[in-house]
Amino acid sequence: MPTPIQRYVPRTRRAVRSLIQLHPAPWRWKVGLEAGLALGLPLGLFTALGHQGWGLQAALGAFTALYGASLSRRDRMNLLPLVAAGLVLASGLGVAGAGSLWLSNVCLVLVSAVACVLTLGIRLGPPGPMMFVLVTAVSAHLARPKELGGVGLPGLPLIGLVAVGATLAYLVIIAPLLLPSVRKRHGSASGLRVLYPKFQLDEDTLLMALRVVVGVLITCLVSRPLGAHRTYWVVLSAVAVLQSSASRQLTTIRGVQRMIGTLLGIGVFELLTLAQPSGLWLVALLMLLQAATEVVVARNYAFALLFITPMALLNSTAGHPGSTLISVEGRVFDTLLGATIALLLFWASEWLVRRLPLFTQAKPTNAP
């Protein structure tokens, strides 16, 4: 009979192997191309007009193109306006609370709660609530006064730029429907009531939503006292881990992947900065990184972070000479802090729910 250690070693080996192995999922070439174009269209347009900063702000709306990737174009034509409206509203709430740190945190927790309940309840699919939280957090940071640690940009134009980016992303997705052959191939739309027939939060998804909301609340409260450079980076790192799965093993793997992938991604960023990309070259590079992220993210999250991290750092340092070092240091610390908080919260909640009568009477569904 094997000892506990002998039983544990194979499981540990499988967990370590899963950090680097490619999962049996398709390479999402079409999604990557669409995501790259959706990002590059507003960014390239404003860069050509001499306002690259506006393009980087409009790029927040480009996340519209990431949703509904498994649906037909006709179905996405019906779904994405709702996603776009949600992202613009999220940006508006971020701007509305930007003048006060506590109000900003309240808005961020509110968006996290609503986005989690809706996206998980209707099974919207990836990237789930993540982008709504991201747009809220980044919009708040951009609109926050400089004396409070923000960028100090005017709020209303920022919301308008997010709306422009969302509109252009929508056009990227539906433009192929102008071709008769594409319309014929995609047939008629199913309708949102058919795609999402009912709203349901089962035990696992409800617990996942609660973890995300509590995780956002905790990271908002502890980030500044612990010396985080950017609270929204800590929040996003925690959300990325907690929204991934209700499984103990998968969530733990996602947290470790977040840490390792970010550290390796910073190395990629350092190599890219040697070329000092700017102007349209920077636009092309960001498009490539966004496309590559969507192509590989379903196969391995750590590999995707090799592209996500330099994209985020290039975005945050573009037009801000001398800010590279603090951005790199901040990205490392904030990511490690957010992922650590997420894992501690996840395992603490697992310990708690096992001792609640509601959960202990039911058969566990997420045992590794």
N, C-alpha and C positions, 0 to 999 in steps of 0.2 A: 504494500500500500504506500503510495507516494506521500512524502511529508508535506506540510504546508509550504515550505520553501520550494520544494520541487514542483508543486502545483502553481506557485506564483511566478516562477521564472519564465515559463512559456508565455504566460499572459503579458509579462513585462516586455518580452521580445516582440510579441505581436504589436503592442502599443508603440514601441520605439520604431518598428518597421513602418507602421501606419503614418508616422510623421513625414516620411520621405517617399513613400510609394504613391504611384498614380492610381487613383480610384477608377473603377469601371464606369466612367461617365464619358459622354461624347466631347470632342473638342468643339467649342462653341464659336466657330469661325464667323458665322453670320452675325451672331450677337456682338462679337468683338468688333466687327466692321461697323455695325450700326452705332455702337457706343463710341467708337473713335470719331466717326463723322458727326455724331450729335455733340460731342465735346468740341471738335475742331471748328464747326461752323460758326458759332458765336465768337469763339476765341479768335479765329482767323479773321473774321469780319471786323471786329473792333480793333485788332492789332493792325490791320491794313489801314484803318482810319486814324491810327495813332493813339488809341486808347486801350492798350492791352489790359490795364487794370479792370476796365469795364468788362472785358471779355472773360477775365477770370471770375468775376462776380456772376456774370450770366451763365457761366459753366455750371453753377449750382443747379440751375433748372434743367441742365442736360441729363441729369440722373433719371429724368422721365423715361428715357429710352431703355433703361435697364429692366423695366417691369413688363410682365406678360410675354417674356421671350419665347415661351413654349406655345403661345397662341398664334392663330392665323392673323394676317395683317388686318383683316376686316374686324376681327374681335378686338385687336389692339386699338383699332381706330375708335372703338366705343369706350374702351377701358382707359386709355392714356389721358384723355382730358380730365378725368377724375383724379388720376395720379398727379397730373400737372397742377390742378387746383389745390390739391393737398400740399404739394411742395411750396407753392406760392403762399398759402395760408401759414405753413410752418415758418417760412421766412418772415412773414408779417408778425407772427407771435414772437419770433426771436428779436426783431427790431423793436417791438412794443415794450419788451422788458429790458432792453439794453441799457437804459438809464440807471438801473439799480441792480446790484449783484443778486440780492435776494429775490427780486421780481424776475430776473432772468432765469434763476434756478427754478422758480415756480413754473414759468412758461415751459422750460425744458422738460420738467417732470410731467407736466400736463400733456405735452406733445408725445412724449414717450408712452404714456398710459393709453392715450387715444389711438396712436399708431399701432401699438402692440395688440390692443383688443380688436381693432378692425382688421389688420393684416393677418393675424393668426386666426381670428374668428371665421373669416371667409376663405382661408387658405389661399391668400393672394400669391404666395410663393416668393422666391428670392428677388431682390435683396431684403424683403420684409420691411420691418419698421426702421431699419438702419438709416436709410437716406433721409427720411423725414426728421429723425433726430439730428443727423449731420447738418442738414440745411438750417434747422433752428439754431443749433449751437454756433455754426460758423457765421450766420447772419447776425446773431447777438454779438459775437466778437468783433465783427467788422463795424457794426453800428455803435458799439460801446464807446463812450468818451475816453480819450487817451489817459486822463488822470485816473481812470478805473482799470487801466491795462488793456483797453481796446484799440482799435484803429481810428475811430472817430469819423467814419464815413457817414454821409447823410442817408437816413433810413429809407425814405420813399423811393429815391432812385434805385437803391439796392433791390427793393421788392420788384420794381419795374424790370430791372435787368434779369432777375430770376425768372420772371414771367416771359421775357424775350427768349431766354435760353430754353425754357420748357416748350415754348411754341415752336422754335426751330427744331428741337429734338423730335417733336411730334411730326413735323413735316418730313423729317428724315425717314421716319418709320412708315408713313402712309404714302410717300411720293411714288414708290413702285406701283401702287394701285392705279396710277395714271395709264399704265400699259395694259391693254386688253388681255394679253396672255397671263399677266399676274392676277388680274381680277378673276379670270376664268379658273386659274389654278387654286385660288383661295376660296372660291365659292361665296356663299352668303354668310353673313354674320350669325353667330349662334344666339347672341343676346346675353346681357350680363346676368339675367335671372337664370339662364341655363348654365352658364359658366360657374356662377356662384349661387347655387340654389338656396342655401340656408346658412345662417350664422350659428356657429356652434363652438363653444369653448369647452373642450373636454378637460379632464384632470391634468394631463400633461401640458397642454397649451396654456391653461390658466396659470399653472405654476410657473411656466416659462415667462409669461407676461408679467407676473408679480416679481419675478427675479429681475427682469430688465428694469422695471420701474424703481424697485428698491435699489438696484445697482446704480441707476442714474442719480437717485437722491443721495446715496452715500458718497459717490464720487464728487458731486457738487459741493457737499459739505466738507470733505476732507482734503480736496485737491490743493487749495490755497494754503491751509495750515501746514501741509506736508511739503510745500515748496514746488508744486507743479508749475511748469512754465506756461502751459495752455490747458485750462480746465477742459475744454472741448475735446482735446486729444485723449485725456484720461477717460472721459465719458464714452467716447466712441470705441476705445479699446475694450472697455467693459461691456458695452452693448454688443460688439462683434462676437465676443465669447459667449455671452449669455443667451443670445437669440439663436445660436447655431443648432441646438438640439436639447431634448430633455434627457438624453442618455448621459450617464456619469462619465463613461469612457470617452465619448465623442466630445463632450464639453471640455474635459481635461486636455484632450489632444488639441482642441482648437486653441485653448489658452497657451499651451506650450508652443504651438505653431505661430501664434501671434508674436510671442517674444522672440523666437529664433528667426522667423521670417523678417521681422522688423530690423533686427541687428544686421542680417545679411543684406537687406534692402538698402540700409544706410551705406554699406560698402559700394553698392551699385550707384547710389547717388553721388558719392565722392568721385567715382570714375567719370560719371557724366558731366560733373561740374568742371572737369579739366578742359572740356571743350567750350566752356562758357556759352551755352546756348542762349540766344536772345531772338527777339522778333519772330519771324515766321518759322525759323528753325526750332525755337522753343515750342511753338504751336504744334509743329510736326512731331516733335519728341513726346509731348504730352498726349497727343492723339495715339501714338504708337503704344505708349505705356498703358493708356486706358483700354485700348483694344486687346493688348496682351493679357491684361488682368482678367477680362471677361472670357477670353479663350481658355485660360488654364484654371480659373478659380474653382470650377466644379471637379477638376481632377485632383488638385492639391492646394489647400489654402496657404500653406507656407510658401509654395512657389509663386502664388499670386502676389504675396507680399513683397516679393522681389521687384514687382512693378508698382504696387500700390504705394510703398514707402517713398521711392524716389519721386513718384508723381506728386505726392502730397508735399514733399520737401521742396521740389522745384516750384510748385504752385505758391507755397508760402514765402519763398525767398525771392521770387521774381519781382524785380523792380525795387528790391530792398538790399542794396550792397552792404556787406559786412554782417548780415544777419544769419549767415550760414551756420557758424559755429554754435550759436545759442539754439538755433532750430534743430540741429542734429542732436545736441545734448538734451534738449527738451523732448524731442521725439523718443529718445531712448528711455529717459526717466518716466515720462508720462505713459508710454506704452507698457512698461514693466509695472507701473503702479496700477493702471487700469485693469490689466490682465490679472494681476495678483488679487486685487479687490474682487474681481469677478469670480475667480476660483474659490477664494475664501467664502464668499457669499453663497456660491453654489453648494459647496460641501456642508456649510453650516445649515442651509435650508434642507439638504438631504438628510442630515442628522435629525433635524426637527420633524420633518414630515413622517419619518419612520416611527416617531413616538406619538403622533396624533392618531386617535382612534379612526378618523375618517380614512386615513391612508393605510394604517397597519392592518385593517380588516380586508383591504383589497389586495388582490394579487399584483405584485410589482410588475410594471411593464417596461422598465428601462434598466434592468439588471444587466451588467456586462457579461 
